[in-house]
Each structure stands twice: as C-alpha cells, then as structure tokens.
Amino acid sequence: MPAVRYAFRARFAIAAALPLALLLAALSLGGLVTNAYARETPAWLEQAIGQDWFDLVIAAPWIAICGIGARGSPRWRVLLAGAYAYTVYELFIYVFAVHFNALFLLYCATLGVAAFGLIAVLGELRDDTLRIDRRGARIGGGWLVTVGVLFGLLWLVEDVPAVLHNMPPKSLVATGLLTNPVHAIDFAFVLPAHVVAGVLLWRGERTGQVYGPVLLAFGVLMSASIAAMLIVVAARGGGAPTPVIAAMTLVTAATAAVLARTLHARPKLALS
C-alpha cells in the first residue's frame, strides 16, 4: 500500500504541471479580456493586468516546461517545485485580495492544483535530495538569508510607522485593500522560510538541501514577475518607479545565478 501511495504521489507531482499551466493561462487570459477587475482601484487593476501578462507569456509556459523536464531530472523537479510555490503564492492573492468575479472558481481550482502539486513534488525531493557542495550551500544559504532579512526590513520600514500611527500605509490606500496580502504572506511564511532554509542550507543539513533550492527557484520567478508587472504598468502609463524595476531585475538575475551555482554539483540520490 505505501508503494502505491508513493507511486501516485510521484505521478501527480509531475502530471499536475500541464493542467496547472493551462489553468493559469486561462485565468490570465480571462483577466485580460474580460471585466474581471472592474471593481478594483486603478492601482490594483494595473498590477493585476501586469501580473496576467507575465503569467500568460512566461509563468504558464515555464510550468509546462518544468513538468516535462521533471520526468527524469532532480534539478527540474526543484524548478517545478519553485513554480508550484510561485503559483500558490500568487493565487492566494487572487482568491483573497481580488473582488469576487466570474473567474473565482478558476482561481480556486488553480490554487488547489498548485498546492497539491507542491506537496507532492516536495515529497519527491525528500527522496532524491540533491547533494550540494559546500561552496554552493554557503552561497545559496547566504543569499536566502540576505533576501529574507532585506525584504523583511523593507516591509517593516513601511508597516511599522503605519502601525504606530494606526493608519494604513499609502501603498495600501492606493490598492483599496483591507490589508497588504504580499506583506502578510511574506511576514507569516515566505521570509521566515528564507531565513530558516538559508541557515540550514549554509550548515549543509538535508532539510536545507531540499527546501533551499526550491525557495531560490521560487525567488527567480517571483522577482521576475514583479519586474515584468511593473514594466507593464509603466507601459500603460501607471506609476512604476524605474529604480524599483531595475532593482527587481537585478534580484532576478542574482537569484538565478545563485540557483545555478547551488545546483551545479552533480546530483546524487539520497541513501536514506
């Protein structure tokens, strides 16, 4: 019975990629060609459109490519897990921070497939852990901790004064939301995970070798999506600061380079 369960998990971890890619493409296209965001503020509307363009052109095809590559490669399974994590993060925002619209059930389906796919592929990675060399582990772990701390401080600079004055930040007012979903998810899950996984990866522990590269793969896609979203916003005449676009582009390139170095060592299957 356990063998059947593990076999199903392995198949689902990879088989979910194509349906997820199609679902993500469908909801992105729906956001672009319908009035799904009619009740959003102009600032939140522009960001949603920019996100939809990135997902349609980049994220959805990338998930499908990762699903194909993951059939025979632990490295590609790392990339697939990062893509699943990215989709879970994004769809939490769509489900809970976008006004109810005709795409709601599609949002829920996409979130569910991505979440279960992530759980399944992480189980696979626990069985075939990549053996990362010491230098790669130090580089990857150090970068994860750096990203976690810097973005945490960046969000705190905005949120702490607002909390002390019991007033929402200006960026939140512009979106018309009750709270900032990005800050909430980052403070509760993503940034602590970066720091913990980074420390464990730095120390060469197995848990860090499983989750550290996945967070790096997630980070590449997430920072790229932010940069691309802001470029679309700027192209549509919205307020997208050029320095922020440049910074996120640099973060994308740096994270991709760190991920490549971290996965450079020849992968070996874990013995236990």
C-alpha positions in Angstrom: 0.0 0.0 0.0 2.7 2.6 0.8 4.3 1.8 -2.6 1.0 2.6 -4.3 0.8 5.8 -2.4 4.3 6.8 -3.3 3.8 5.9 -7.0 0.6 8.1 -7.1 2.5 10.9 -5.4 5.3 10.7 -8.0 2.9 10.7 -10.9 0.8 13.5 -9.6 3.8 15.7 -8.8 4.7 15.9 -12.4 1.3 15.2 -14.1 -0.2 18.3 -12.4 2.1 20.6 -14.3 0.3 20.7 -17.6 -3.2 21.2 -16.1 -1.8 23.9 -13.9 -0.2 25.6 -16.8 -3.5 25.6 -18.7 -5.5 26.8 -15.7 -3.0 29.7 -15.1 -3.1 30.6 -18.8 -6.9 30.5 -18.8 -7.3 32.8 -15.7 -4.7 35.2 -17.0 -6.4 35.4 -20.4 -9.7 35.8 -18.7 -8.3 38.7 -16.6 -7.0 40.4 -19.8 -10.1 40.1 -22.0 -13.0 40.4 -19.5 -14.0 43.0 -16.9 -13.0 40.8 -14.0 -11.2 43.7 -12.3 -13.9 46.2 -12.9 -14.3 46.9 -9.1 -10.6 47.2 -8.4 -8.9 50.6 -7.8 -6.8 51.9 -10.7 -3.5 50.9 -9.0 -4.6 47.4 -8.2 -6.1 47.0 -11.7 -2.8 47.9 -13.3 -0.9 45.4 -11.2 -3.4 42.7 -11.9 -3.1 43.2 -15.7 0.7 43.3 -15.5 0.6 40.0 -13.5 -1.7 38.4 -16.0 0.6 39.3 -18.9 3.6 37.8 -17.1 1.7 34.6 -16.2 0.3 34.2 -19.7 3.6 34.7 -21.5 6.2 33.4 -19.0 4.9 31.6 -16.0 2.4 29.2 -17.6 4.8 28.0 -20.4 7.5 27.7 -17.8 5.4 25.4 -15.6 4.7 23.2 -18.6 8.4 23.1 -19.5 9.4 22.2 -15.9 6.8 19.4 -15.9 8.4 17.9 -19.0 11.9 18.2 -17.6 11.0 16.9 -14.1 10.2 13.5 -15.5 13.9 12.5 -15.4 15.8 15.2 -13.5 16.0 16.1 -9.8 17.1 19.6 -10.9 14.0 20.1 -12.9 11.9 18.9 -10.0 13.4 21.7 -8.0 12.4 24.2 -10.6 8.9 22.7 -10.8 8.5 22.9 -7.1 9.6 26.6 -7.2 7.0 27.2 -10.0 4.3 25.5 -7.9 5.2 27.6 -4.9 5.0 30.8 -7.0 1.6 29.9 -8.2 0.3 29.1 -4.7 1.6 32.5 -3.5 0.0 34.3 -6.4 -3.3 32.5 -6.2 -3.7 33.2 -2.5 -3.7 36.9 -3.5 -6.2 36.3 -6.4 -8.5 34.3 -4.1 -8.4 36.6 -1.1 -7.5 40.1 -2.4 -9.4 40.4 -5.7 -13.1 41.2 -5.7 -15.4 38.3 -6.4 -15.8 37.9 -10.2 -16.6 35.3 -12.9 -13.1 33.8 -12.6 -13.4 32.9 -8.8 -13.9 29.2 -9.3 -11.0 29.1 -11.7 -8.8 30.9 -9.1 -9.8 28.2 -6.5 -9.1 25.3 -8.9 -5.7 26.8 -9.8 -4.7 27.3 -6.2 -5.8 23.7 -5.3 -3.8 22.1 -8.1 -0.7 24.2 -7.4 -0.9 23.4 -3.6 -1.3 19.7 -4.0 1.3 19.6 -6.8 3.7 21.4 -4.5 3.1 19.0 -1.6 3.6 16.0 -4.0 6.8 17.3 -5.6 8.4 18.2 -2.2 7.8 14.6 -1.2 9.7 13.5 -4.2 12.6 15.9 -3.5 12.8 14.5 0.0 13.5 11.1 -1.6 16.1 12.2 -4.1 17.8 15.1 -2.3 20.4 16.9 -4.3 23.8 16.7 -2.7 25.0 20.3 -2.8 28.7 21.0 -2.4 29.9 23.1 0.5 30.6 26.3 -1.5 27.2 26.1 -3.3 25.5 25.6 0.0 27.2 28.6 1.5 26.3 30.8 -1.5 22.7 29.6 -1.6 22.2 29.8 2.1 23.8 33.2 2.5 21.6 34.6 -0.3 18.4 33.2 1.1 19.1 34.8 4.5 20.1 38.1 2.8 16.9 38.2 0.8 14.7 37.3 3.8 16.3 39.9 6.1 16.4 42.7 3.5 12.8 42.3 2.3 11.7 42.0 5.9 13.3 45.3 6.8 11.9 46.9 3.6 8.4 45.9 4.6 8.9 46.9 8.2 10.0 50.4 7.1 6.6 50.8 5.6 4.5 49.0 8.1 5.9 50.0 11.5 5.2 53.7 11.2 1.7 52.9 9.9 1.1 50.6 12.9 2.4 53.2 15.3 0.1 55.8 13.9 -2.8 53.3 13.5 -3.2 54.3 9.9 -2.8 52.3 6.7 0.3 52.9 4.5 -0.2 55.0 1.4 0.5 52.0 -0.9 -2.3 50.1 0.8 -4.7 53.0 0.4 -3.9 53.1 -3.3 -5.0 49.5 -3.7 -8.2 49.8 -1.8 -7.5 46.6 0.1 -8.1 46.0 3.8 -4.5 44.7 4.4 -1.5 44.1 2.2 -1.6 40.4 1.1 2.0 40.4 0.0 3.3 41.7 3.4 1.0 39.2 5.2 2.2 36.2 3.3 5.8 37.3 3.4 5.9 38.0 7.2 4.0 34.8 8.1 5.6 32.3 5.7 8.0 33.3 2.9 10.6 35.5 4.7 10.9 33.2 7.8 11.2 30.3 5.4 14.0 32.0 3.6 16.0 32.6 6.8 15.5 29.2 8.3 16.1 27.3 5.0 19.1 29.6 4.3 20.7 28.8 7.7 20.1 25.0 7.2 21.5 25.1 3.7 24.5 27.0 4.9 25.1 24.3 7.5 24.7 21.6 4.9 21.8 19.9 6.5 19.5 17.8 4.5 16.4 19.9 5.1 18.2 22.9 3.8 19.3 21.0 0.7 15.6 20.1 0.0 13.9 23.4 0.6 16.7 25.9 0.0 17.0 25.4 -3.8 13.2 25.3 -4.1 13.0 28.8 -2.4 15.7 30.0 -4.8 13.7 28.7 -7.8 10.6 30.4 -6.3 12.5 33.6 -5.9 13.6 33.8 -9.5 10.1 33.5 -10.8 8.6 35.8 -8.1 11.1 38.7 -8.6 10.9 38.3 -12.4 7.1 38.6 -12.2 7.4 41.8 -10.1 9.8 43.4 -12.5 7.7 42.4 -15.5 4.5 43.5 -13.8 6.0 46.9 -13.2 7.2 47.2 -16.7 3.6 46.6 -18.0 2.3 49.1 -15.5 4.8 51.7 -16.7 4.0 50.9 -20.4 0.3 51.6 -19.6 1.2 54.9 -18.1 0.9 53.9 -14.5 3.3 54.8 -11.6 6.1 52.2 -11.7 9.4 53.6 -10.5 12.3 52.8 -12.8 14.7 52.2 -9.8 12.3 49.5 -8.4 12.2 47.8 -11.8 16.0 47.9 -12.1 16.3 46.5 -8.5 13.9 43.6 -9.1 15.6 42.8 -12.4 19.0 42.6 -10.6 17.4 40.5 -7.8 16.1 38.1 -10.5 19.5 37.8 -12.2 21.3 37.4 -8.9 18.9 34.7 -7.6 19.1 32.8 -10.9 22.9 32.9 -10.7 22.9 31.7 -7.1 20.4 28.9 -8.0 22.6 27.8 -10.9 25.7 27.7 -8.7 23.8 25.8 -5.9 22.6 23.1 -8.3 25.9 23.0 -10.1 27.2 19.9 -8.3 26.2 16.5 -9.8 23.0 15.3 -8.1 23.1 12.1 -6.1 20.1 10.2 -4.8 19.8 10.2 -1.0 20.7 6.9 0.5 18.1 7.2 3.3 
